[in-house]
Structures are given as C-alpha cells and as structure tokens.
Amino acid sequence: MAGEARFFLDVLVKDITSNQIKKEAYRLKTSTQKTKTVNRGEILSQLEDNRNCKPNREVTKVMKHILIAAFFVLGMVAAATAGDYHYGTTLICADCHVMHFSQTHGYNNDGGGTFVPLGTTPEHYLLRDEVNKLCLNCHDGQAFAPDVYGNNTGTHNRQAGALNKATDAGPYYPQDGHTLFATAAPPGGTGWTPEATHGLNCIDCHHQHGHPGTGFATYDSAGTGVLGTGTYRNLKANPGNASSTSNPNRWVTYRVGTNSLLSDVFERATGPGVAAHYEVANVDFNEPNATKSAYGAWCQGCHTDFHGTSTDANMRDAAYPTAGHGWFRHPTADINIGQQPTSGHSSLASFRNNLYRTKVMSPGGDWGTQGVAWAAAPTNLTQSCFSCHKSHGNKNAFGLIFAKGVAALGEEGDGADARNLCRQCHVQGADP
C-alpha cells in the first residue's frame, strides 16, 4: 500500500500529535509526487471530527493534500458505479463550479480545507477555470484521478495513453496524438472543427456530468436499448458531427467485473483505485455486431472518412473484382484478421504467434493470454482503432503502438517503428 494510504490509516486509528503530523507530512512531501489542490475540505473536516480532535491550524496544506489523496487510494470512492466518476454521488458541484469567482478559502467552518484554484478571469457556466486547465487540475499528476496528460505518474499502463498540448515541445508532441487547444480540423474530418477560441478540449469527447445509464438513452452495438452502466469513460453520445438520434452506434457501452457480449467494452477489475480500471490488461473489447465497431463509429464523429463498413464508399471500392478486396482505407470493422489471407492481406497465424498482441474485438469474449502464443485464436477477431492507436496519444507519431510483440507492450509498444505494428497481422517484410 502506498505511503500516503498507510499514514491515512494511522490518522484514523492513532493519537498523533500535531508535531508528528507535520513531520510525517514533510517526509511524504519529499518522497512522493507533487499534489495539486482539490476541493475535499468537507471530507477532511469529517475525518478530523471522527478522531474527536481538531488539528492545529499550523498543519500544513501538504498534509491535507496527502489525506485527500489517501481518501481516493483507499477506494472510498467505491460509491461511484463501476469505479467511474462525475455522476451520482461523485458529481460534486464545487469541484468545477464557483458561485461568484471570488473564493479565497475552503469549505470548513473555519475557512480551512482545500479547493480547486480559480483561473484569471470568470468563465461561462460559473466554471473555476477554462475547461482544459480545470480538468488537468485533477487529471495531471494526481494519484486519485487518471493522469491523462504527458508523463505517466501512475503505476499502471494507461489504456488511452497521454494527451499533449499545442505548445508542447516533447516528448509528447502535437503530432503524437490528440492535442489540447488545437484549432485545426481533425484528420479525415468533414465539417466539424474545434471551437476557435479555446480549441480542442476535454468535453469535446467526454461528458462532464457523466452518463449514468438512467436518464440517457443507451444502446449496445446492435442498436438494442439497454439499461446499465452507461457509456464507457463518460464518452459523449455525439462527438463532432455525430448524432445519437440518427446513429445509436455512437454510444460505447461497457460492463465491469462480469462481461456482457452485448456491450462494447469489458473492464475486468471491480476494485477501487485508478489503476484497476485504466490498466491495459484490465480492458478488452467485445464485438456485438459483426459488421460494426461502436468504438470506431464513435471516433467517426470527428474522423469521418476513416471509418465505416465494407459497403461504404469512403472505405472500399464495392465494384472491385475480387470480393473482400479493394479497400481504400484500413478497415476498423467488418473484416476479420486473416479473412483475406492472400494478396497482402492479414494473417491470423501471424497475429496469434505474437507473444504480446494489440487489442482486438472478440464476439465471443476470448482474447487469449498475453505472454504466450495463442494457438487456439478464433477466426472471428477484428481490429479497430485501438488496435493501432492510443486514443489520447503517446510518444510515437499518430499515437501508434509499435508492437513487435516479443515483450510486454508499454504505452509506446515494445518495438522500434510502425513496421513492428503492421507485422502484428501482416507477413510482408521483416521487423527492424
């Protein structure tokens, strides 16, 4: 258990003097990553009352930060359905909103407690700061929330990788994935561009108030209405040009702990903590509809021309003389790995013989075991966006996963360049 969590337990069960608290705060400050202010003053106050003692006001702000981090490390956010946040009891108004843009102290009755700092000017919707900066207060370098920007400060291999900013000079460059504040049209896009003033922001993709599965129309990939855990990662129903009314496949559904083949994503872990739900090894992808990818259809909301089925003109020449051939763009659905093994198409044998493989869709919920060749791989495995790219990005151009497949795949893969990734499924050439 992390040092912060151990000390958190001590605070609850032991008589620790103010000086001991300060000493322990200093020790942890020098041995752990930086923390930022997050509004959990009421939690801290309650913990202090539970101990039947009021800490001295000289207790450092760092100590309060550590207590807050421990709160999340120990999984006291378990009330959030499926380990997700920003809805139900975890939708905490004051985390993001401020009434008069004048806050200078916390929510404890003595003014103590931490809170998310204000930006330089008042924002629409009573926000504490502009959207990207506000989100990164919690989602950059914190232990209690997914670290989605730049270097990974967590202990897990991030399924989505990392975002970058338009002004970044590396190692996460704007060419390496989704770029916050960028104003250019998305690659393959037809019509939608980010808002001109602030550029691409987090809520272009994620719903800030969550999708709890009730009060929203949720669908599985076959277009059947389902009631459940809502949308994966709080993804919006209508990114870019998408419309949830005209195309229900914009919803990306998921299940946690117990898989449902009617849902699009399966998170294995049910326990608390960030690593359990965002670790690559704990996330896999079903294929409820053999001709579609709900994940790909969602990405198509912005990257319009890059997605579709074998009958869509932007993807394949339907008049091509050889059935199943004539693709204009790499398919993200509607053709299985190895289904067209000749003329340079994919090889299931090549894919299954990799010791470590990128993610694919499986209609039967069978993804094999990483670290060993997959001799019994089924013939109905299908690649999609996540097979080649990190959805946020990484340190490789286009957010590609350079997967040679001989060692465990980190966020960038285990290879040297894109040829390694291609040879996960294709036999031409040789690995560099």
Buried (B, 14 or more C-beta within 10 A) or exposed (E): EBBBBEBBEBBEEEEBEBEEBBEBBEEBBEEBEEBBBBBBBBBBBEBBEEBEEEBEEEBEBBBBBBBBBBBBBBEEBEEBBBBBBBBEEBBBEBBBBBEEEEBEEBBBEEEBBBBBBBBEEBBEEEBBBBBBBBBBBBBBBBBBBBBBBBEBEBEBBBBBBBBBBEEBEEEBBBEBBBBBBBBEBBEBBEEBBBEEEBBBBBBBBBBBEBBBBEEBEBBBBBEEEBEBBBBBBBBBBBBBEBEBEEBBBBBBBBBBEEBBBBBBBBBBBBEBBBBBBBBBEBBBBBBBBBEBBBBBBBBBBBBBBBBBBBEBEBBBEEEEEEEBBBBBBEBBBBBBBBBBBEEEBBBBBBBBBBBBBBBBBBBEEEBBEBEEBBEEBBEBBBBBBBBBBBBBBBBBBBBBBBBBBEEBBBBBBBBEBBBBBBBBBBBEEEEE
